[in-house]
């Protein structure tokens, strides 16, 4: 297996968000009705730049994979 490397840059500020203490992330699970199984809202990952407070939605740029 190859050592992973990823670069995440804030598009508004140009800050490298992989630098320590420059970003936070949050995972919001999907909102699913327990009785019907209907999906009201899909899961999301948010990345927030601590330099300019821009919130980036990961699924705007990377295709999500749904596992059943």
C-alpha positions in Angstrom: 0.0 0.0 0.0 1.2 3.5 -0.9 1.5 6.2 1.8 -1.5 8.5 1.2 -1.0 12.2 0.6 -3.7 14.7 0.1 -3.7 18.5 -0.4 -6.7 20.5 0.8 -6.5 24.2 0.0 -9.1 26.8 1.0 -10.3 28.3 -2.3 -11.0 31.6 -0.7 -7.8 32.2 1.2 -5.3 29.8 -0.3 -4.5 28.3 3.1 -3.1 24.8 3.1 -5.7 23.1 5.3 -3.5 20.1 5.9 -1.3 22.2 8.1 -1.8 21.6 11.8 -4.6 23.7 13.5 -5.6 25.3 10.2 -8.9 23.4 9.7 -11.6 21.5 11.5 -13.9 18.9 10.0 -17.3 17.6 11.0 -19.3 14.5 9.8 -23.0 14.8 9.7 -24.7 11.4 9.3 -27.6 10.9 7.0 -31.1 11.8 8.2 -33.1 8.6 7.7 -36.7 7.9 8.8 -36.4 4.9 11.1 -39.8 3.5 10.2 -39.9 3.9 6.5 -36.2 4.1 5.7 -36.7 7.2 3.6 -33.6 9.4 3.3 -34.4 13.0 4.1 -30.8 14.3 3.9 -27.6 12.5 2.8 -24.5 12.3 5.0 -22.1 15.2 4.7 -18.5 16.1 5.6 -17.7 19.8 6.3 -14.2 21.3 6.4 -13.9 24.7 8.0 -10.9 26.9 7.3 -9.7 28.5 10.6 -8.1 31.3 8.7 -11.2 32.8 7.0 -14.0 30.6 8.4 -15.1 29.3 5.0 -17.1 26.1 5.2 -16.3 23.7 2.4 -18.6 20.8 1.6 -16.6 17.7 0.6 -19.4 16.2 -1.5 -19.3 19.3 -3.7 -15.9 18.1 -5.0 -15.7 14.4 -4.4 -18.2 11.8 -5.3 -19.7 10.0 -2.3 -20.0 6.2 -2.0 -23.0 4.8 -0.3 -22.6 1.5 1.4 -25.6 -0.5 2.3 
